[in-house]
Amino acid sequence: SIIVTVVEAGRVLLMQNYPISHGADALYHTANALRQLALPGGGTAVYLSGELAEDAPLYQELMQEMPALGWLVRPGVFNYVPAFADYPAHYFYTLTSLASCA
């Protein structure tokens, strides 16, 4: 799955988890979120987290469509087990962020 977060003028307008079975699903859900919110892709900050590799061609295509694209990364306030270093920082964002609420 992938989490798409849309921020406009410092306000979070959308934070939605979408299932992805194919790489194009991430492009579809991200563009569709902006379309439904009636926001232009260029001036709106869009953050992703989930199972998408930063070096994937799909991510590069998303960057062309939405230059303000970035990653939500797991909080740095925790000491993670060494196995977490094997995964990009944008993986498990929701899980690790929930832990900071405890």
Backbone bond lengths (Angstrom), bond angles and torsions (degrees), N, CA, C in turn:
res aa  C-N    CA-C-N  psi(-1)  N-CA   C-N-CA  omega(-1)  CA-C   N-CA-C  phi
1 S - - - 1.454 - - 1.521 109.17 -
2 I 1.312 114.77 166.56 1.456 121.43 178.18 1.526 107.61 -137.36
3 I 1.311 116.08 143.95 1.462 121.30 176.63 1.516 107.59 -107.19
4 V 1.334 116.09 125.62 1.464 122.71 177.94 1.524 107.12 -107.42
5 T 1.326 116.38 123.68 1.460 122.20 177.51 1.519 107.74 -120.00
6 V 1.334 116.45 127.59 1.464 122.00 -178.57 1.528 108.15 -113.94
7 V 1.342 115.39 127.78 1.454 122.14 -179.07 1.517 108.45 -123.88
8 E 1.319 116.62 128.62 1.467 122.48 178.37 1.524 107.85 -130.02
9 A 1.312 117.54 124.12 1.465 123.39 179.14 1.532 111.56 53.75
10 G 1.330 116.29 40.14 1.453 120.96 177.17 1.520 115.54 79.26
11 R 1.317 117.61 2.50 1.476 121.60 179.83 1.522 109.83 -108.93
12 V 1.321 115.88 135.74 1.462 120.26 175.08 1.528 107.48 -78.55
13 L 1.320 116.49 116.82 1.457 121.57 179.96 1.515 112.58 -96.02
14 L 1.318 115.83 -25.76 1.466 119.58 -176.55 1.517 108.73 -156.10
15 M 1.312 115.83 137.79 1.458 122.12 168.51 1.518 105.33 -143.47
16 Q 1.330 115.20 105.22 1.465 120.53 -171.35 1.521 110.62 -134.01
17 N 1.307 115.58 137.63 1.454 122.53 175.51 1.529 108.28 -92.37
18 Y 1.329 116.85 129.39 1.462 121.80 179.82 1.524 109.36 -123.15
19 P 1.321 117.39 136.61 1.465 119.25 173.94 1.525 109.26 -74.30
20 I 1.305 116.18 141.05 1.461 119.66 175.54 1.524 108.74 -128.67
21 S 1.308 114.97 131.82 1.460 119.43 175.86 1.525 110.23 -115.33
22 H 1.310 116.31 -12.88 1.460 122.72 -179.90 1.520 106.59 -143.82
23 G 1.311 117.01 150.14 1.455 120.66 -177.81 1.511 114.31 -55.69
24 A 1.328 117.17 -34.89 1.461 120.27 -178.85 1.525 111.97 -66.61
25 D 1.330 117.36 -19.33 1.465 120.13 177.55 1.524 111.12 -60.60
26 A 1.333 117.41 -38.99 1.465 121.28 179.68 1.527 110.70 -63.44
27 L 1.317 117.12 -42.68 1.458 121.23 177.68 1.526 110.47 -63.29
28 Y 1.326 116.14 -45.56 1.460 120.33 -179.72 1.529 110.93 -60.31
29 H 1.325 117.81 -51.63 1.467 120.57 -175.86 1.527 111.97 -64.74
30 T 1.324 117.30 -37.56 1.460 120.13 179.17 1.524 111.20 -67.26
31 A 1.321 116.84 -48.65 1.471 120.46 179.17 1.522 111.03 -65.87
32 N 1.314 117.82 -37.88 1.457 121.31 179.68 1.527 111.60 -66.19
33 A 1.318 117.47 -37.39 1.470 120.52 177.29 1.525 110.50 -61.28
34 L 1.339 116.75 -44.45 1.465 119.81 178.30 1.523 111.21 -65.55
35 R 1.324 116.65 -39.14 1.471 120.54 179.42 1.529 110.39 -64.38
36 Q 1.331 117.49 -44.90 1.458 120.35 -178.64 1.523 112.17 -66.83
37 L 1.315 116.46 -31.31 1.461 120.12 176.97 1.525 111.74 -84.27
38 A 1.333 116.67 -3.62 1.472 123.48 -179.17 1.529 110.91 57.39
39 L 1.338 115.46 45.59 1.451 121.18 -179.68 1.522 110.15 -115.64
40 P 1.318 116.87 142.61 1.466 118.89 175.01 1.525 109.48 -73.50
41 G 1.307 117.26 146.26 1.457 120.52 179.87 1.512 113.79 -69.76
42 G 1.333 118.86 -29.38 1.453 122.07 -172.75 1.505 115.99 -69.55
43 G 1.333 119.71 -40.47 1.457 121.32 -174.99 1.505 114.68 -102.14
44 T 1.290 117.50 4.52 1.449 122.00 -176.59 1.522 109.17 -106.60
45 A 1.339 116.28 132.37 1.463 119.90 177.99 1.523 109.38 -79.52
46 V 1.310 115.91 127.76 1.459 122.21 178.07 1.519 107.21 -122.64
47 Y 1.335 115.60 126.41 1.453 121.23 -179.78 1.518 109.29 -116.61
48 L 1.318 116.20 139.37 1.450 122.26 179.18 1.521 109.84 -117.96
49 S 1.291 115.28 152.27 1.453 121.58 166.47 1.513 106.52 -149.77
50 G 1.298 116.27 156.30 1.457 119.14 -179.07 1.507 111.90 127.48
51 E 1.298 115.01 -155.91 1.453 122.35 -169.45 1.534 112.93 -92.11
52 L 1.296 116.88 60.48 1.455 122.51 178.59 1.519 108.07 -132.31
53 A 1.300 116.73 125.61 1.460 121.27 -178.19 1.525 110.39 -78.80
54 E 1.319 115.63 137.53 1.466 120.66 -178.86 1.526 112.02 -65.33
55 D 1.317 117.88 -27.70 1.460 120.38 -179.95 1.532 112.46 -92.81
56 A 1.316 117.35 6.83 1.463 121.29 179.36 1.528 110.16 -70.50
57 P 1.327 118.17 142.43 1.463 120.89 176.98 1.534 112.02 -55.95
58 L 1.321 116.73 -33.59 1.461 120.20 179.08 1.529 111.33 -62.55
59 Y 1.327 117.38 -41.10 1.458 120.23 178.47 1.524 110.05 -63.03
60 Q 1.317 116.91 -40.24 1.464 120.64 177.94 1.529 110.71 -62.56
61 E 1.330 116.67 -38.93 1.466 120.73 177.11 1.526 110.71 -65.74
62 L 1.315 116.73 -41.25 1.467 120.62 176.47 1.526 110.48 -60.72
63 M 1.337 117.21 -39.95 1.460 121.54 179.35 1.528 111.50 -62.71
64 Q 1.325 117.44 -34.26 1.458 120.47 178.08 1.526 110.70 -68.63
65 E 1.321 116.65 -37.59 1.462 121.24 -178.98 1.522 112.21 -77.66
66 M 1.328 116.59 -34.43 1.465 122.27 -175.46 1.523 109.33 -133.95
67 P 1.323 117.47 88.74 1.464 120.26 -176.61 1.528 113.82 -60.31
68 A 1.332 118.41 -23.86 1.464 121.13 -179.01 1.524 111.47 -90.70
69 L 1.324 117.16 30.02 1.455 122.27 -179.28 1.521 109.78 -81.90
70 G 1.324 115.76 136.82 1.461 120.40 178.53 1.518 110.23 -146.59
71 W 1.311 115.74 -176.90 1.457 122.09 -179.17 1.519 110.79 -111.92
72 L 1.315 117.15 141.47 1.458 121.75 164.85 1.517 105.40 -86.17
73 V 1.310 117.29 125.77 1.463 119.98 -177.10 1.525 110.22 -114.04
74 R 1.315 114.90 151.94 1.469 119.48 -177.20 1.524 109.78 -62.57
75 P 1.326 115.88 148.58 1.471 120.59 -177.98 1.526 111.84 -57.84
76 G 1.299 115.90 142.14 1.456 120.70 -179.82 1.515 113.66 -91.66
77 V 1.319 117.91 7.01 1.465 121.11 -176.18 1.524 113.51 -84.50
78 F 1.330 117.55 -2.82 1.458 121.25 -177.43 1.529 110.67 -109.17
79 N 1.307 114.96 156.36 1.461 121.47 169.75 1.519 106.38 -96.10
80 Y 1.316 116.38 109.92 1.453 121.62 -177.23 1.525 110.46 -89.89
81 V 1.309 115.86 153.16 1.461 120.29 174.79 1.529 107.78 -65.19
82 P 1.324 117.87 151.48 1.467 120.62 -176.74 1.527 114.27 -55.40
83 A 1.323 118.01 -28.62 1.468 120.27 -179.28 1.527 112.01 -62.44
84 F 1.332 118.29 -24.30 1.463 120.61 178.43 1.520 111.51 -64.66
85 A 1.327 116.93 -26.65 1.467 120.18 179.82 1.529 111.55 -66.26
86 D 1.329 117.57 -16.51 1.463 121.22 178.56 1.526 112.18 -77.11
87 Y 1.320 117.37 -10.57 1.459 122.03 -177.47 1.520 110.57 -115.21
88 P 1.328 117.16 146.70 1.475 119.20 175.70 1.534 110.88 -60.41
89 A 1.313 116.52 153.80 1.470 121.68 -176.09 1.524 113.27 -64.74
90 H 1.335 118.41 -18.51 1.461 119.73 -179.82 1.529 112.50 -87.81
91 Y 1.326 117.38 -4.23 1.459 120.65 173.26 1.538 108.17 -78.15
92 F 1.303 117.16 146.81 1.474 124.04 174.70 1.530 113.07 62.97
93 Y 1.318 118.11 24.85 1.471 120.88 -178.56 1.521 111.57 -56.86
94 T 1.320 117.15 -48.73 1.467 120.66 -176.19 1.517 110.86 -62.51
95 L 1.295 117.07 -46.26 1.461 122.03 -178.84 1.518 111.63 -59.53
96 T 1.318 116.86 -49.21 1.459 119.75 -177.58 1.525 111.93 -72.60
97 S 1.312 118.37 -30.76 1.454 120.94 177.89 1.527 111.47 -69.66
98 L 1.323 116.12 -35.99 1.463 119.73 176.85 1.521 111.08 -62.43
99 A 1.305 117.03 -34.71 1.461 120.63 179.62 1.523 111.27 -63.39
100 S 1.322 117.84 -28.34 1.465 120.25 -179.68 1.526 111.69 -74.94
101 C 1.325 117.46 -12.01 1.469 121.12 178.49 1.528 112.29 -83.16
102 A 1.308 116.39 -13.97 1.480 120.10 -175.51 1.509 112.38 -72.48
